[in-house]
């Protein structure tokens, strides 16, 4: 069975699978694995998504504070959730546990 990919729906940037704000915990795991050690590439991708989200937020006037979007979209990538150095590991289902090295 094909794995569900947690991607953003537009407009609004909710997850197409779990309906949580994107990037949801499973999306963060998937992105961390996809960019496996390429922090620069991950941040470039997330920054592009952030730019689109800011554009929507400004246009639609319904997203709250634009500076909160940076925290949601980009700041988590400084310590991706499934890289070995991460303090906690979030699995594909959004469950937190252990160090990710178990």
N, CA, C and O atoms as a Tinker XYZ file with bonds, in Angstrom:
   408  protein
     1  N      0.842000   -1.177000    0.000000    73     2
     2  CA     0.000000    0.000000    0.000000    64     1     3
     3  C      0.888000    1.241000    0.000000    63     2     4     5
     4  O      1.870000    1.295000    0.741000    81     3
     5  N      0.560000    2.228000   -0.812000    73     3     6
     6  CA     1.348000    3.455000   -0.895000    64     5     7
     7  C      1.180000    4.275000    0.377000    63     6     8     9
     8  O      0.095000    4.354000    0.953000    81     7
     9  N      2.269000    4.874000    0.789000    73     7    10
    10  CA     2.271000    5.704000    1.975000    64     9    11
    11  C      1.607000    7.041000    1.665000    63    10    12    13
    12  O      1.824000    7.608000    0.594000    81    11
    13  N      0.801000    7.545000    2.594000    73    11    14
    14  CA     0.177000    8.846000    2.415000    64    13    15
    15  C      1.228000    9.923000    2.624000    63    14    16    17
    16  O      1.982000    9.875000    3.596000    81    15
    17  N      1.284000   10.872000    1.740000    73    15    18
    18  CA     2.240000   11.959000    1.838000    64    17    19
    19  C      1.501000   13.190000    2.355000    63    18    20    21
    20  O      0.514000   13.637000    1.770000    81    19
    21  N      1.993000   13.713000    3.442000    73    19    22
    22  CA     1.373000   14.865000    4.091000    64    21    23
    23  C      1.845000   16.135000    3.389000    63    22    24    25
    24  O      2.920000   16.659000    3.683000    81    23
    25  N      1.031000   16.617000    2.463000    73    23    26
    26  CA     1.348000   17.802000    1.662000    64    25    27
    27  C      0.374000   18.927000    1.990000    63    26    28    29
    28  O     -0.719000   18.677000    2.499000    81    27
    29  N      0.768000   20.170000    1.699000    73    27    30
    30  CA    -0.120000   21.288000    2.002000    64    29    31
    31  C     -1.221000   21.436000    0.970000    63    30    32    33
    32  O     -0.997000   21.275000   -0.229000    81    31
    33  N     -2.415000   21.747000    1.457000    73    31    34
    34  CA    -3.531000   22.102000    0.575000    64    33    35
    35  C     -3.595000   23.618000    0.489000    63    34    36    37
    36  O     -3.323000   24.326000    1.459000    81    35
    37  N     -3.954000   24.090000   -0.667000    73    35    38
    38  CA    -4.060000   25.524000   -0.864000    64    37    39
    39  C     -5.498000   25.880000   -1.195000    63    38    40    41
    40  O     -6.164000   25.080000   -1.852000    81    39
    41  N     -6.004000   26.995000   -0.794000    73    39    42
    42  CA    -5.374000   27.950000    0.112000    64    41    43
    43  C     -5.444000   27.466000    1.560000    63    42    44    45
    44  O     -6.181000   26.531000    1.876000    81    43
    45  N     -4.702000   28.084000    2.399000    73    43    46
    46  CA    -4.780000   27.832000    3.826000    64    45    47
    47  C     -3.657000   27.016000    4.414000    63    46    48    49
    48  O     -3.412000   27.101000    5.617000    81    47
    49  N     -2.965000   26.230000    3.616000    73    47    50
    50  CA    -1.841000   25.420000    4.077000    64    49    51
    51  C     -2.214000   24.484000    5.221000    63    50    52    53
    52  O     -1.484000   24.376000    6.206000    81    51
    53  N     -3.356000   23.807000    5.086000    73    51    54
    54  CA    -3.681000   22.696000    5.968000    64    53    55
    55  C     -3.161000   21.419000    5.327000    63    54    56    57
    56  O     -3.000000   21.366000    4.107000    81    55
    57  N     -2.897000   20.396000    6.119000    73    55    58
    58  CA    -2.406000   19.132000    5.579000    64    57    59
    59  C     -3.522000   18.429000    4.813000    63    58    60    61
    60  O     -4.652000   18.334000    5.290000    81    59
    61  N     -3.192000   17.940000    3.625000    73    59    62
    62  CA    -4.166000   17.257000    2.778000    64    61    63
    63  C     -4.585000   15.914000    3.364000    63    62    64    65
    64  O     -5.628000   15.380000    2.987000    81    63
    65  N     -3.788000   15.358000    4.283000    73    63    66
    66  CA    -4.085000   14.044000    4.844000    64    65    67
    67  C     -4.755000   14.156000    6.209000    63    66    68    69
    68  O     -5.843000   13.616000    6.415000    81    67
    69  N     -4.106000   14.858000    7.144000    73    67    70
    70  CA    -4.605000   14.867000    8.530000    64    69    71
    71  C     -5.327000   16.160000    8.908000    63    70    72    73
    72  O     -5.871000   16.265000   10.007000    81    71
    73  N     -5.335000   17.133000    8.015000    73    71    74
    74  CA    -6.048000   18.400000    8.183000    64    73    75
    75  C     -5.464000   19.319000    9.260000    63    74    76    77
    76  O     -6.062000   20.347000    9.578000    81    75
    77  N     -4.311000   18.967000    9.821000    73    75    78
    78  CA    -3.656000   19.860000   10.783000    64    77    79
    79  C     -2.899000   20.938000   10.012000    63    78    80    81
    80  O     -2.657000   20.784000    8.814000    81    79
    81  N     -2.521000   22.029000   10.684000    73    79    82
    82  CA    -1.710000   23.040000   10.003000    64    81    83
    83  C     -0.424000   22.420000    9.462000    63    82    84    85
    84  O      0.256000   21.670000   10.161000    81    83
    85  N     -0.097000   22.742000    8.205000    73    83    86
    86  CA     1.087000   22.181000    7.566000    64    85    87
    87  C      2.263000   23.121000    7.777000    63    86    88    89
    88  O      2.086000   24.336000    7.700000    81    87
    89  N      3.447000   22.606000    8.040000    73    87    90
    90  CA     3.791000   21.195000    8.082000    64    89    91
    91  C      3.404000   20.554000    9.413000    63    90    92    93
    92  O      3.839000   20.991000   10.478000    81    91
    93  N      2.590000   19.524000    9.332000    73    91    94
    94  CA     2.157000   18.756000   10.491000    64    93    95
    95  C      3.318000   17.860000   10.942000    63    94    96    97
    96  O      4.293000   17.717000   10.204000    81    95
    97  N      3.240000   17.257000   12.125000    73    95    98
    98  CA     4.341000   16.385000   12.568000    64    97    99
    99  C      4.727000   15.295000   11.558000    63    98   100   101
   100  O      5.919000   15.097000   11.325000    81    99
   101  N      3.766000   14.578000   10.947000    73    99   102
   102  CA     4.189000   13.583000    9.948000    64   101   103
   103  C      4.888000   14.217000    8.732000    63   102   104   105
   104  O      5.812000   13.624000    8.175000    81   103
   105  N      4.452000   15.417000    8.320000    73   103   106
   106  CA     5.114000   16.096000    7.199000    64   105   107
   107  C      6.545000   16.465000    7.567000    63   106   108   109
   108  O      7.446000   16.382000    6.733000    81   107
   109  N      6.752000   16.870000    8.808000    73   107   110
   110  CA     8.105000   17.208000    9.248000    64   109   111
   111  C      9.017000   15.987000    9.193000    63   110   112   113
   112  O     10.180000   16.089000    8.804000    81   111
   113  N      8.482000   14.835000    9.585000    73   111   114
   114  CA     9.264000   13.602000    9.493000    64   113   115
   115  C      9.570000   13.292000    8.036000    63   114   116   117
   116  O     10.716000   13.005000    7.690000    81   115
   117  N      8.561000   13.348000    7.187000    73   115   118
   118  CA     8.758000   13.031000    5.771000    64   117   119
   119  C      9.748000   13.994000    5.126000    63   118   120   121
   120  O     10.609000   13.568000    4.356000    81   119
   121  N      9.641000   15.265000    5.422000    73   119   122
   122  CA    10.563000   16.240000    4.846000    64   121   123
   123  C     11.988000   16.024000    5.363000    63   122   124   125
   124  O     12.949000   16.124000    4.601000    81   123
   125  N     12.121000   15.730000    6.645000    73   123   126
   126  CA    13.442000   15.471000    7.219000    64   125   127
   127  C     14.094000   14.262000    6.566000    63   126   128   129
   128  O     15.296000   14.263000    6.298000    81   127
   129  N     13.306000   13.245000    6.316000    73   127   130
   130  CA    13.840000   12.056000    5.658000    64   129   131
   131  C     14.172000   12.337000    4.199000    63   130   132   133
   132  O     15.205000   11.892000    3.697000    81   131
   133  N     13.304000   13.069000    3.521000    73   131   134
   134  CA    13.527000   13.378000    2.109000    64   133   135
   135  C     14.795000   14.209000    1.907000    63   134   136   137
   136  O     15.538000   13.996000    0.950000    81   135
   137  N     15.034000   15.151000    2.812000    73   135   138
   138  CA    16.202000   16.020000    2.692000    64   137   139
   139  C     17.403000   15.506000    3.487000    63   138   140   141
   140  O     18.432000   16.180000    3.540000    81   139
   141  N     17.296000   14.354000    4.093000    73   139   142
   142  CA    18.330000   13.632000    4.841000    64   141   143
   143  C     19.693000   14.306000    4.917000    63   142   144   145
   144  O     20.587000   14.007000    4.125000    81   143
   145  N     19.843000   15.186000    5.841000    73   143   146
   146  CA    21.124000   15.840000    6.057000    64   145   147
   147  C     21.364000   17.085000    5.215000    63   146   148   149
   148  O     22.382000   17.754000    5.396000    81   147
   149  N     20.461000   17.414000    4.303000    73   147   150
   150  CA    20.588000   18.601000    3.458000    64   149   151
   151  C     19.768000   19.733000    4.070000    63   150   152   153
   152  O     18.710000   20.099000    3.557000    81   151
   153  N     20.272000   20.277000    5.173000    73   151   154
   154  CA    19.545000   21.316000    5.888000    64   153   155
   155  C     19.315000   22.540000    5.008000    63   154   156   157
   156  O     18.258000   23.167000    5.085000    81   155
   157  N     20.283000   22.883000    4.182000    73   155   158
   158  CA    20.125000   24.034000    3.293000    64   157   159
   159  C     18.976000   23.811000    2.319000    63   158   160   161
   160  O     18.128000   24.688000    2.151000    81   159
   161  N     18.941000   22.657000    1.681000    73   159   162
   162  CA    17.858000   22.350000    0.747000    64   161   163
   163  C     16.502000   22.365000    1.421000    63   162   164   165
   164  O     15.533000   22.884000    0.868000    81   163
   165  N     16.430000   21.788000    2.630000    73   163   166
   166  CA    15.176000   21.772000    3.386000    64   165   167
   167  C     14.725000   23.196000    3.695000    63   166   168   169
   168  O     13.552000   23.527000    3.525000    81   167
   169  N     15.649000   24.037000    4.148000    73   167   170
   170  CA    15.286000   25.411000    4.488000    64   169   171
   171  C     14.887000   26.221000    3.265000    63   170   172   173
   172  O     13.999000   27.068000    3.355000    81   171
   173  N     15.525000   25.979000    2.120000    73   171   174
   174  CA    15.131000   26.667000    0.891000    64   173   175
   175  C     13.699000   26.278000    0.516000    63   174   176   177
   176  O     12.884000   27.141000    0.190000    81   175
   177  N     13.396000   24.977000    0.564000    73   175   178
   178  CA    12.039000   24.515000    0.241000    64   177   179
   179  C     11.014000   25.127000    1.199000    63   178   180   181
   180  O      9.990000   25.655000    0.766000    81   179
   181  N     11.299000   25.053000    2.500000    73   179   182
   182  CA    10.361000   25.576000    3.487000    64   181   183
   183  C     10.203000   27.088000    3.362000    63   182   184   185
   184  O      9.109000   27.613000    3.569000    81   183
   185  N     11.271000   27.787000    3.027000    73   183   186
   186  CA    11.192000   29.235000    2.845000    64   185   187
   187  C     10.319000   29.595000    1.650000    63   186   188   189
   188  O      9.586000   30.583000    1.691000    81   187
   189  N     10.392000   28.808000    0.597000    73   187   190
   190  CA     9.517000   29.032000   -0.561000    64   189   191
   191  C      8.056000   28.826000   -0.172000    63   190   192   193
   192  O      7.185000   29.596000   -0.577000    81   191
   193  N      7.793000   27.782000    0.619000    73   191   194
   194  CA     6.431000   27.545000    1.089000    64   193   195
   195  C      5.974000   28.686000    1.996000    63   194   196   197
   196  O      4.821000   29.114000    1.940000    81   195
   197  N      6.897000   29.174000    2.838000    73   195   198
   198  CA     6.592000   30.303000    3.719000    64   197   199
   199  C      6.228000   31.535000    2.894000    63   198   200   201
   200  O      5.276000   32.242000    3.223000    81   199
   201  N      6.973000   31.792000    1.834000    73   199   202
   202  CA     6.664000   32.932000    0.973000    64   201   203
   203  C      5.264000   32.846000    0.395000    63   202   204   205
   204  O      4.539000   33.841000    0.360000    81   203
   205  N      4.884000   31.667000   -0.054000    73   203   206
   206  CA     3.524000   31.475000   -0.578000    64   205   207
   207  C      2.479000   31.678000    0.524000    63   206   208   209
   208  O      1.429000   32.279000    0.293000    81   207
   209  N      2.779000   31.173000    1.715000    73   207   210
   210  CA     1.836000   31.313000    2.828000    64   209   211
   211  C      1.670000   32.775000    3.229000    63   210   212   213
   212  O      0.558000   33.214000    3.520000    81   211
   213  N      2.766000   33.529000    3.248000    73   211   214
   214  CA     2.685000   34.954000    3.584000    64   213   215
   215  C      1.864000   35.693000    2.535000    63   214   216   217
   216  O      1.044000   36.550000    2.865000    81   215
   217  N      2.090000   35.357000    1.280000    73   215   218
   218  CA     1.313000   35.979000    0.206000    64   217   219
   219  C     -0.180000   35.722000    0.407000    63   218   220   221
   220  O     -0.993000   36.634000    0.261000    81   219
   221  N     -0.540000   34.480000    0.742000    73   219   222
   222  CA    -1.951000   34.159000    1.005000    64   221   223
   223  C     -2.462000   34.885000    2.231000    63   222   224   225
   224  O     -3.587000   35.385000    2.235000    81   223
   225  N     -1.640000   34.948000    3.280000    73   223   226
   226  CA    -2.057000   35.597000    4.521000    64   225   227
   227  C     -2.346000   37.071000    4.303000    63   226   228   229
   228  O     -3.337000   37.600000    4.807000    81   227
   229  N     -1.481000   37.731000    3.551000    73   227   230
   230  CA    -1.664000   39.157000    3.279000    64   229   231
   231  C     -2.903000   39.371000    2.404000    63   230   232   233
   232  O     -3.690000   40.289000    2.639000    81   231
   233  N     -3.063000   38.517000    1.400000    73   231   234
   234  CA    -4.200000   38.640000    0.489000    64   233   235
   235  C     -5.528000   38.377000    1.194000    63   234   236   237
   236  O     -6.499000   39.105000    0.989000    81   235
   237  N     -5.569000   37.335000    2.025000    73   235   238
   238  CA    -6.829000   36.907000    2.625000    64   237   239
   239  C     -7.130000   37.539000    3.977000    63   238   240   241
   240  O     -8.267000   37.468000    4.442000    81   239
   241  N     -6.143000   38.153000    4.618000    73   239   242
   242  CA    -6.323000   38.823000    5.909000    64   241   243
   243  C     -6.920000   37.925000    6.993000    63   242   244   245
   244  O     -7.683000   38.403000    7.833000    81   243
   245  N     -6.587000   36.638000    6.986000    73   243   246
   246  CA    -7.229000   35.768000    7.972000    64   245   247
   247  C     -6.269000   34.769000    8.631000    63   246   248   249
   248  O     -6.714000   33.740000    9.140000    81   247
   249  N     -4.981000   35.051000    8.630000    73   247   250
   250  CA    -4.033000   34.082000    9.188000    64   249   251
   251  C     -3.414000   34.533000   10.489000    63   250   252   253
   252  O     -2.577000   33.819000   11.041000    81   251
   253  N     -3.786000   35.675000   10.995000    73   251   254
   254  CA    -3.142000   36.165000   12.209000    64   253   255
   255  C     -1.797000   36.796000   11.900000    63   254   256   257
   256  O     -1.617000   37.413000   10.850000    81   255
   257  N     -0.858000   36.643000   12.812000    73   255   258
   258  CA     0.454000   37.280000   12.695000    64   257   259
   259  C      1.341000   36.563000   11.687000    63   258   260   261
   260  O      1.539000   35.350000   11.766000    81   259
   261  N      1.869000   37.326000   10.746000    73   259   262
   262  CA     2.735000   36.760000    9.721000    64   261   263
   263  C      4.031000   36.227000   10.331000    63   262   264   265
   264  O      4.567000   35.233000    9.842000    81   263
   265  N      4.550000   36.867000   11.392000    73   263   266
   266  CA     5.799000   36.386000   11.987000    64   265   267
   267  C      5.625000   35.021000   12.649000    63   266   268   269
   268  O      6.604000   34.291000   12.803000    81   267
   269  N      4.412000   34.662000   13.040000    73   267   270
   270  CA     4.160000   33.318000   13.574000    64   269   271
   271  C      4.335000   32.254000   12.489000    63   270   272   273
   272  O      4.645000   31.104000   12.797000    81   271
   273  N      4.140000   32.624000   11.241000    73   271   274
   274  CA     4.295000   31.667000   10.141000    64   273   275
   275  C      5.739000   31.183000   10.019000    63   274   276   277
   276  O      5.974000   30.031000    9.657000    81   275
   277  N      6.709000   32.053000   10.318000    73   275   278
   278  CA     8.110000   31.624000   10.255000    64   277   279
   279  C      8.341000   30.470000   11.226000    63   278   280   281
   280  O      8.978000   29.475000   10.879000    81   279
   281  N      7.820000   30.609000   12.438000    73   279   282
   282  CA     7.980000   29.535000   13.427000    64   281   283
   283  C      7.339000   28.246000   12.924000    63   282   284   285
   284  O      7.908000   27.164000   13.065000    81   283
   285  N      6.173000   28.368000   12.347000    73   283   286
   286  CA     5.450000   27.196000   11.859000    64   285   287
   287  C      6.155000   26.527000   10.682000    63   286   288   289
   288  O      6.254000   25.300000   10.640000    81   287
   289  N      6.643000   27.313000    9.734000    73   287   290
   290  CA     7.180000   26.757000    8.500000    64   289   291
   291  C      8.669000   26.445000    8.537000    63   290   292   293
   292  O      9.089000   25.430000    7.982000    81   291
   293  N      9.472000   27.277000    9.169000    73   291   294
   294  CA    10.917000   27.168000    8.981000    64   293   295
   295  C     11.698000   26.846000   10.249000    63   294   296   297
   296  O     12.631000   26.045000   10.200000    81   295
   297  N     11.346000   27.443000   11.373000    73   295   298
   298  CA    12.225000   27.349000   12.546000    64   297   299
   299  C     12.443000   25.919000   13.032000    63   298   300   301
   300  O     13.506000   25.624000   13.577000    81   299
   301  N     11.482000   25.030000   12.856000    73   299   302
   302  CA    11.650000   23.641000   13.308000    64   301   303
   303  C     12.770000   22.931000   12.552000    63   302   304   305
   304  O     13.351000   21.973000   13.063000    81   303
   305  N     13.074000   23.387000   11.355000    73   303   306
   306  CA    14.048000   22.690000   10.514000    64   305   307
   307  C     15.482000   22.838000   11.020000    63   306   308   309
   308  O     16.369000   22.103000   10.585000    81   307
   309  N     15.712000   23.765000   11.917000    73   307   310
   310  CA    17.060000   23.886000   12.476000    64   309   311
   311  C     17.440000   22.619000   13.228000    63   310   312   313
   312  O     18.622000   22.316000   13.387000    81   311
   313  N     16.447000   21.889000   13.683000    73   311   314
   314  CA    16.678000   20.624000   14.375000    64   313   315
   315  C     15.582000   19.668000   13.910000    63   314   316   317
   316  O     14.628000   19.414000   14.645000    81   315
   317  N     15.714000   19.134000   12.685000    73   315   318
   318  CA    14.666000   18.274000   12.125000    64   317   319
   319  C     14.297000   17.122000   13.055000    63   318   320   321
   320  O     15.134000   16.608000   13.796000    81   319
   321  N     13.053000   16.738000   12.999000    73   319   322
   322  CA    12.481000   15.827000   13.989000    64   321   323
   323  C     12.953000   14.391000   13.895000    63   322   324   325
   324  O     12.748000   13.636000   14.845000    81   323
   325  N     13.568000   13.974000   12.810000    73   323   326
   326  CA    13.985000   12.574000   12.759000    64   325   327
   327  C     15.476000   12.420000   12.500000    63   326   328   329
   328  O     15.943000   11.306000   12.261000    81   327
   329  N     16.236000   13.514000   12.542000    73   327   330
   330  CA    17.672000   13.387000   12.403000    64   329   331
   331  C     18.230000   12.921000   13.735000    63   330   332   333
   332  O     17.677000   13.276000   14.776000    81   331
   333  N     19.284000   12.155000   13.745000    73   331   334
   334  CA    19.809000   11.570000   14.988000    64   333   335
   335  C     20.079000   12.576000   16.088000    63   334   336   337
   336  O     19.938000   12.234000   17.263000    81   335
   337  N     20.460000   13.797000   15.762000    73   335   338
   338  CA    20.754000   14.755000   16.805000    64   337   339
   339  C     19.501000   15.391000   17.409000    63   338   340   341
   340  O     19.600000   16.172000   18.355000    81   339
   341  N     18.327000   15.063000   16.869000    73   339   342
   342  CA    17.092000   15.624000   17.402000    64   341   343
   343  C     16.872000   15.143000   18.830000    63   342   344   345
   344  O     17.158000   13.994000   19.167000    81   343
   345  N     16.357000   16.048000   19.663000    73   343   346
   346  CA    16.131000   15.685000   21.059000    64   345   347
   347  C     14.980000   14.706000   21.200000    63   346   348   349
   348  O     15.005000   13.845000   22.079000    81   347
   349  N     13.987000   14.825000   20.362000    73   347   350
   350  CA    12.870000   13.896000   20.389000    64   349   351
   351  C     12.566000   13.453000   18.982000    63   350   352   353
   352  O     12.861000   14.162000   18.020000    81   351
   353  N     11.982000   12.293000   18.861000    73   351   354
   354  CA    11.648000   11.714000   17.573000    64   353   355
   355  C     10.137000   11.705000   17.423000    63   354   356   357
   356  O      9.429000   11.259000   18.326000    81   355
   357  N      9.636000   12.189000   16.304000    73   355   358
   358  CA     8.218000   12.132000   16.008000    64   357   359
   359  C      8.050000   11.180000   14.843000    63   358   360   361
   360  O      8.601000   11.412000   13.766000    81   359
   361  N      7.287000   10.099000   15.047000    73   359   362
   362  CA     7.134000    9.126000   13.971000    64   361   363
   363  C      6.140000    9.625000   12.929000    63   362   364   365
   364  O      5.570000   10.707000   13.073000    81   363
   365  N      5.935000    8.835000   11.885000    73   363   366
   366  CA     5.073000    9.233000   10.775000    64   365   367
   367  C      3.631000    9.502000   11.181000    63   366   368   369
   368  O      2.885000   10.137000   10.436000    81   367
   369  N      3.237000    9.028000   12.345000    73   367   370
   370  CA     1.852000    9.212000   12.791000    64   369   371
   371  C      1.731000   10.376000   13.770000    63   370   372   373
   372  O      0.653000   10.633000   14.305000    81   371
   373  N      2.848000   11.084000   14.004000    73   371   374
   374  CA     2.824000   12.234000   14.889000    64   373   375
   375  C      3.035000   11.892000   16.340000    63   374   376   377
   376  O      2.833000   12.748000   17.202000    81   375
   377  N      3.440000   10.656000   16.648000    73   375   378
   378  CA     3.675000   10.248000   18.029000    64   377   379
   379  C      5.107000   10.586000   18.434000    63   378   380   381
   380  O      6.060000   10.280000   17.718000    81   379
   381  N      5.236000   11.219000   19.588000    73   379   382
   382  CA     6.548000   11.614000   20.090000    64   381   383
   383  C      7.083000   10.520000   20.986000    63   382   384   385
   384  O      6.350000    9.931000   21.780000    81   383
   385  N      8.385000   10.254000   20.847000    73   383   386
   386  CA     8.984000    9.274000   21.745000    64   385   387
   387  C     10.471000    9.136000   21.511000    63   386   388   389
   388  O     10.953000    9.319000   20.393000    81   387
   389  N     11.188000    8.818000   22.553000    73   387   390
   390  CA    12.591000    8.462000   22.458000    64   389   391
   391  C     13.463000    9.509000   21.806000    63   390   392   393
   392  O     13.107000   10.685000   21.731000    81   391
   393  N     14.603000    9.063000   21.339000    73   391   394
   394  CA    15.575000    9.980000   20.762000    64   393   395
   395  C     15.660000    9.841000   19.248000    63   394   396   397
   396  O     16.369000   10.611000   18.600000    81   395
   397  N     14.964000    8.894000   18.683000    73   395   398
   398  CA    15.027000    8.676000   17.249000    64   397   399
   399  C     16.147000    7.743000   16.849000    63   398   400   401
   400  O     16.316000    7.439000   15.668000    81   399
   401  N     16.912000    7.288000   17.824000    73   399   402
   402  CA    18.026000    6.402000   17.530000    64   401   403
   403  C     17.751000    4.993000   18.019000    63   402   404   405
   404  O     18.607000    4.114000   17.917000    81   403
   405  N     16.576000    4.782000   18.539000    73   403   406
   406  CA    16.232000    3.462000   19.097000    64   405   407
   407  C     15.792000    2.493000   18.031000    63   406   408
   408  O     15.469000    1.345000   18.335000    81   407
